Amino acid sequence: MRGIFTGLPWWVKWIAVPVIALVVFGGLIASVVGFVIGLLFKLLVFVALVGGLIYVVRKFMSSSSSRSDW
């Protein structure tokens, strides 16, 4: 791979090639990033819902057990 860039200006290696890669693979990169962000958001919603469910069930169970003590 080094032999391909030998004798070319620095800007070809460090500017032109990454820009071309972003143009060609930009859609793929954006879809992967979007998928990961969507997955993290869904995971966060899942954790919040499970935590809320556990909180409500414990609150209900503690209040029902205290009522049965009367």
Buried (B, 14 or more C-beta within 10 A) or exposed (E): EEEEEEEEEEEEEEEEBEEEEEEEEEEEEEEEEEEEEEEEEEEEEEEEEEEEEEEEEEEEEEEEEEEEEE
